Every structure is written in C-alpha cells, then in structure tokens.
Amino acid sequence: AGSQAPCTLAAAELIPRCDPPRGLRCHGPVPTSARRRPLPSGLGCRCDRTTSPSVPRGPPAPGPVPRMHRARPAAGAPRMPAAGGGQAEPGPRGGPLRQRESRRLPGGPARPAAPPAPAAARPAALALVTLLSFASRFHRLPEPPHVCWDETHFGKMGSYYINRTFFFDVHPPLGKMLIGLAGYLSGYDGTFPFQKPGDRYEQHNYMGMRGFCAFLGSCLVPFAYLTVLELSKSLPAALLTAFILIFDTGCITLSQYILLDPILMFFLMGAVLSMVKCNNCADRPFSALWWFWLSLTGVNLAGAMGVKFVGLFVVLLVGLNTIYDLWDLLGNLSLSLVMFGKHLLARVLCLILLPLALYVAVFAVHFTVLNKSGPGDGFFSSAFQSQLIGNNLHNVSVPEYLAYGSVVTMKNLRMAGGYLHSHWHLYPEGIGARQQQVTAYLHKDLNNLWIIKKPDLSDPSSPVEFVRHGDIIRLEHKETSRNLHSHQHEAPLTRKHFQVTGYGINGTGDSNDFWRIEVVGRKAGKLIKVLRSQVRLTHVATGCMLGSSGKTLPKWGWEQVEVTCTPYLKETPNSLWNFEDHINPKLPNISLDVLKPSFAEILLESHMVMIRGNSGLKPKDNEVTSKPWHWPINYQGLRFSGVNETDYRVYLLGNPVIWWLNLVTIGLYLLIAVSTAVTLKRGVQLTSELKGEVSLVLRGGGQIMLGWLLHYLPFFMMSRVLYFHHYFPAMLFSSMLTGITWDTLLKFCAGFLSPSTTARKVYGGGFLALVLLIIYSFYLFHPLSYGMIGPMASDPSSPMAGLRWMDSWEF
C-alpha cells in the first residue's frame, strides 16, 4: 500500500514478520520468536491502510527497489503473500517463493465468472453426488435374477475360494478373492455352478457379491469429484465430473454385476486421488497427513495390480508423477542432499516396497486358501501339483525310475505347455498326413497316458528293465494303441517344423515311430527319474526334437496346443519334458514330498502362466469383440443379458451424449494446451487471473490427460482379444478432463463480458445446460442399464427404436 514498513525475519524459524507503522496493518503471521533480522526487500509482508482515514500514507519510494536474491524458506515453512498484494506462487516442492507478475491486458481487471463457493457447499455437494451415485448403482440391483455375461467366470471363481478349490485365471487373484469373501460373509455357500449366462440363481444368495461390486462402483463418483476438486479448486468442475459418471449408462451397468472392473477402477481411482492429495501436502512434507496419503497411494497401487495386470498403467502414472516431483526437489538449492535422500527413501518405501509386499501377500493368501485339487492343476508344474490335496500327485508314492512297460504321462516344461495328448480325431484334409492328432492338453485326461516300449515287440512278462539315457524307445498311446510318430510333412501351424501324429495299429507301425530319449546333463547309461529328470525326445529318422510350440490349434484341433518336431536343435523349455504319472506294479514306490517347490518358485511360475494365458486369449463362439479405435466413439456395446424380445435385456453401452462430449473435450483440451503454449512462448501478457486458469488447465488437466493416454494407447499394441469394457478406466480420466476443461472454457467466455452479473449468468447458464443435457440423455438411454423387455430397437414399435443412432448398436 505504498508503505515502507520495516519487515523482519525470525532467525530461528525463517518466517516473515512485520512491524507496521501506526495506522497500517500486516497480513502476515507474527511469530513469537524474539530474535529478528531485516527481511530482504521484495519479500515484505503486505501492509495496507486501516479503517482510520486520519493516518497519512507514507511517501512514495524515491526510486525502484533493487532486486534482491530470493530467500528460500525452510522445509515446512508456511507460504506468505507476495509484496504488493500479489499472491505468492508456489515454487518446486518446498522451494523458493516466486513473485507473480501482475500483468493485465488492456480493458481493466478481469472479473470472476462465478463467486467462490462457501465452505459448507463442498461437503453438501459431496454428500449429494455420493447419494446419487449409490442410488443409481443399487437401483434394481437384483435384476435380472440370473447369470449375466462374465458372472459365469468370476462368480464361479468366488465359489472356488469358498470351497478352497484350486483354479487358474489369467488375472491376479485379489479381485476374485474379494468377490468370494463378499459371498461368504453374505451367506452364499459356494454351491451354485455358474455354468452359463442365463442360469437362474433360484434360492442361492448372489446379492452379497453383486452388492459388493456395486458399492465399489458407487465410490468412483466421490473419488473423481474429490480428485477434480483438488486439481482445479473449482466446485462446478468437480460437480460436472460427478454428474457425468453418475448418469453414464455404461458405468452403471459395469458396476451392477459380479465383475472385476468395478474393483479395478476402485483401486485405480483411489491411487489417483491419494496421489493428488499427497501432491497438495507437498508444503508439509513428512507430516502425518503427508505420510497417510503417500502410504495410501501405495496400498491402492497394490490393489490395482492385484486385480488385473492393466493396473500397471496407474503404477506408471504415479511413477511418472513421482519422478517429476523428485526432479523438482533436486532443483531446490535450499534443500540439502540429506533431506532429498529422505524424500527419495520415503517414496521408495511407500510406492515400491509397500505395494510389492502387499502384492506378494495377496498371492500367499491365494495359495494358502486354494489347497485342494481343481480345474487349474494342469496349468502348473508337477512339483506344484504335488502339494494340492486330492491331486493324484499329493502324498503319493510312485516308482522312482522309468522302466519299459510303465504307463506314464509326459508334461512339457514350457509354462502351461500341457501334457502330451492324443485322441481318435484325425488331422483334416490339407493339413499334413491324414493321421491321428497329437497335441498338448492342459488338463488331466485318460488320453494323456502313454506306454513306454522297446522298438521291437517284446514279451510283457519279461523281467523289469529300466530305461536309460540314450535308449531308443517307442511310445504307444494307451487309449488308441497308436505309436507316437513323425515325418517330413509340415506341422499345422509352425512353418519348417515337422508334423507329429499317431500311427500304426495295436503298436505295429514303422521306423518313424522310434525316438531317442536323453536326459539333460546326464551321461549315457544313467537311469531316468520320474518328475526330476528333464528329458528330450529326438526322432531317430529325421533328427528333429519333440516339442510344444505353444500355439493354439483351430476348432478342428479342439483348441489344444500344437505339438511339432523341430529340426532346430535348441535346448528350450518347449522341447523339454518330464514324466509325471508313473504306473508300474513291478516297481517299488517312493514318496514325492521332497519335490514340493518353494513359495518364490510358485510365485514366479504362476506369473509366467498368467502372462502366457493372457496373451493367448481368443474369442469364444458368437462373442462380440472390438478394437481400441471403437471405444471412444461408443461404436459397439456388449450384450450382458438376453437376445430376444421375451428376455430381460441389458446392454453395456456408454451414454452417447457423455461419451461424445468426452471425445470432443479431448480435442478441445489439446487445442487449448497448444494455443496457450504458443501464446506464452510469444510473450503475450496475461492477467493474473487468466494466468491462474491457464496454469490450472495445463497442470491439473495435463495429469488427467496423461492418465487417459496411459490407460488407452497400450491397447493398440496388444495382440490378445479385446473387449469394449477395457476402455472404462480410460473413460474415468476423460470424464475428469471434461469437467476441468469445460469449467475453464465457461470461465474464459464469461470473462469477456464486462458486467459481473452477466458473466455469472453466462457461466451458470452454460454449466446448467451441460448438466441438463447429461440428465436428459440418461433419461433416454437408462433402459440399457436397468433392463428392457419387449420389441427390439430394430422394430419401429419399440420405445428404443429412435435411439438406435448407430447401426452397430445391437440393443
């Protein structure tokens, strides 16, 4: 206010304090410390005139105040207002206070488009959006009372946990464990079979599992509301984001069924909210609140990774934010390297070690609970299977050494390589020789049994003779009595590999049935141990090695794994086998307890199996798949329930008004970001208010935009089958970006209007128009989520006929 009030700094606390002359007041905190020293010019406290008009103003400064070096406050010191009434702009975390220049465009000061919301409005708004979110997700939750879409998988897996039956899935176990826990706590007994969509639940209690998923799906709205509020400091932006998610038909549908998606998105949004909250506590590092949000970020990262592997995308988002944060701290010269090391260690502890420990703990619980043999045994190694109760390898005794006449199963050492298998079906015309198929099968089956015989037809009553390293043997399929055979016909799928077939009648074949058995790392004449010895089978006539290519055969091969004979003599897990089952009544047995693997070996094996299974997923019959470019434009949905007029039909499709608004907003945001960057680069002077809005939309919106990119672009590089629901994590980010961007646009448009009341009317009218458009579109399309019965949309008499805006929509 033109005052030359002497300002001082507390030496112990480095907190600015002021001794204003009579008639002037200071707006800075006054510490209790008695020691004072002068404060450098340019960082003085803001002093202005009191209500008494009799106090004269101080004389103007005789000349410009010389520029001084900026003082850096100690870590944790409160930030002070800048001299001259400008607001102090935070520098890097705990870094120097940077004076904002108050440059204004011609035409006078900019007026705010909307008054700041009162303090009580924010909790009331949070309560409102939370109530609407829960009401929309729990409305008609019991309908339909039958299995819908992927409930057949994840409901069944919840039953497996209740029954402690081991199974295999391509996703980490946390989501299914929580579904099983919710079912158990709500009284579900795990007896419903979940065989196929459309099966009625009858007397079985399924509401606990659906209610749990709906609860987590309902939490997404308040999480997004709080995230946008922290980033934008704008209540309308947060409300607009909340209304978008509340009234999106796709988010409602995905939250109402027994699925992994609401669980994944709960942890994902929890991680983003915790990250943003922690960033806003950066001026109070190592405080209790700072530690709480940093630790909670790590917990949510572990949860996201523990539900699906796509949780790694939010891990990458938090990692990039952390790297930027640490780089910012490194540039703060007032921060000692010791303090920087503490910051680094805190992030390593909370964002790396804590999530990893929780993630590993999830698998420890998973393997402890699922201790009974089940449908997932065959995907894992023989040593792993030996610890499952009820498995034929659990607590059993088998002959230790292989002998002629033994009945065995052979398991490929490739992760999820399968058992050597054959059946009566022949290869089709045009696929090599039309002989009996030989494949690798992932499940236990009688068609996995083979008999080890000598090349000649020996007498079965002869004394026991052990198989040794380097022997020439013949493998006869027990069920069909045909020999394992190979020749120089090309394999079905793998080029330059030879076909493997079943050939001969009652064990009589030709010279292409002979194989040399060799043990890795053994010398000629050594015996071959069951389970422990890794063997390779070399075809005597062609010199190729028996192996599993890992490729899935078409329908004619029952979608089992291709077995070939490779001429490339490389020792890989694909061409290595071990003998698992071993039946020979002439030999003594030994216990297999000594073969149990360690937890680290089980953890590694399970991840290799999951990754391979995930990458090899293929669509089922009549299943609707999609491509990533379909998703943002809402090109095609998914049938959750019903296919004809008499069925209760539910269709997963986003609210088209919302999704197309999100898509337009992404383009608008990129346009705003580029034009703003060019404007600033050209040195155009902006008002301080406009600078604040620009900083908000670039920083807060930039974080959200990065989250959208990280959760969307990687799907273009995936070779596995993709579905529409994979886009919904990215849709959360695009919805938050819509709230921030449109709030900024409305403020910018209203700022051009000089009367304050007119500006506020324009801003409020624009916000209200968006909200009403969203609500009306939900009114039109809500039957997609809450169920439709009657004529299909293709029928002109259907109430949904006029809403089939795209031919690809199949409701």
Secondary structure, 3 states (H helix, E strand, C coil): CCCCCCEEEECCCCCEEECCCCCEEECCCCCCCCCEEECCCCCCCCEEECCCCCCCCCCCCCCCCCCCCCCCCCCCCCCCCCHHHCCEECCCCCCCCEECCCCCCCCCCCCCCCCCCCCCHHHHHHHHHHHHHHHHHHCCCCCCCECCCCHHHHHHHHHHHHHCECCCCCCCCHHHHHHHHHHHHCCCCCCCCCCCCCCECCCCCCHHHHHHHHHHHHHHHHHHHHHHHHHHCCHHHHHHHHHHHHCCHHHHHHHCCCCCHHHHHHHHHHHHHHHHHHHHCCCCCCCHHHHHHHHHHHHHHHHHHHHCHHHHHHHHHHHHHHHHHHHHHHCCCCCCHHHHHHHHHHHHHHHHHHHHHHHHHHHHHHHHHCCECCCCHHHCCHHHHCCCECCCCCCCEEECECECCCEEEEEECCCCCCEEEEEEEECCCCCCCCCEEEEEECCCCHHHCEEEECCCCCCCCCCCCECECCCEEEEEECCCCCEEEEEEEECCCCCCCEEEEEECECCECCHHHCEEEEECCCCCCCECECCCCCEEEEECCCCCEEEEEEEECCHHHCCCEEEEEECCCCCCHHHCEEEEEEECCCCCEEECHHHCCCHHHHHHHHHHHHHHHHHCCCCCCCCCCCCHHHCCCCCCCEEEECCCCCCCEEEECCCHHHHHHHHHHHHHHHHHHHHHHHHHHCCCCCCHHHHHHHHHHHHHHHHHHHHHHHHHHHHHHCCCCCCHHHHHHHHHHHHHHHHHHHHHHHHHHHHCCCCHHHHHHHHHHHHHHHHHHHHHHHHHHCHHHHCECCCCCCCCCCCCHHHCCCCCCCC
